[in-house]
Amino acid sequence: MKKITFWGTILLAVCLTLSISSLAWSDSRSDDGSSHGLWSQQEAASQVMNKTYQNECSACHFAYPAGFLPARSWVKIMGTLENHFGENAELDATDSQEIEQYLTAQAGDQDPGRFSRSFMRSIDNVDTPLRISETAYFRREHREVPSGMVLDNAKVRSFANCASCHTGAEKGSFNEHEIVIPDHGRWED
Amino acid sequence: MMNWGVVTVLLLIVAGSAMATEPAVNERQASYREAGASNFDAARGEGMWNQQQMQQEMRQSVSCASCHSANLRTVGKHIRTGKLIDPMAPSMNAERLTDAAKIEKWFRRNCKWTWGRECTAQEKGDFLQFIQSR
């Protein structure tokens, strides 16, 4: 009986250690983007893989992770490139199709990743958001950020410029510890 | 001591970058001629570059220079987003006017955004003549 209690305690300790460390790992991605083990795939938003998406879209702005919006949002965005948030961003049909296929396949409701579940839970089924920054999850995550650090900061200007502060964003990492706000320094929560 | 092989390679690179706009620009202008345009003129291109047009979204007059700046050798700044735009002049930016598909893609987007319509073959040929000269 005593032996069973002993091994039970060991098992419990191992389970606790693993669950705590997986939480810790999911929150601390190393700077070079290397993985730490079994849970590494959960750490980052799915990284931008498609070269056409990267080339065409990041010519003007940060190439947002597909998993931050549902497929229906990407379809709508790709269908209205002629007026893309006030800009004309038309593409030829071949590139447009390739990018739409990539984005919808990797969309948050198709291929769940590190942050997509949180984004998807915060989006109503009847809504088709076009801006990641208008989703409830995004707003919640950024509600403590004063406008002086982003909107009124000439080096940031908009919440659309993820990589201005999220230094790991290009690698798909939005880890809180990697946030450096231009002219303000590291973000301390 | 630098060997002659390296010098030759460097000279070839310099010569190559000086000529880099010709294939794409010649090809584009040939196709504009087929569409009825002719006698491409840098001065006319420059005039259009600074020509103001009411932009519906912005509710103000804009020109190419609003975002690219009037001096093609300097960095431009997007009038709305604030994004910095590399110089258009090939003498400052060797990537400019080297890719025909890219030229057409941006003509289509920017003519529609700035002027509310696509540019004609003549206008595009004049713009290329102007940009290439800087």
Interface residues (C-beta under 8 A of the other chain):
Chain A: C60 H61 E82 N83 G86 E87 N88 A89 E90 L91 D92 A154 R157 S158
Chain B: E57 M58 R80 T81 G82 K83 A101 K105 R108 R109 N110 K112 W113
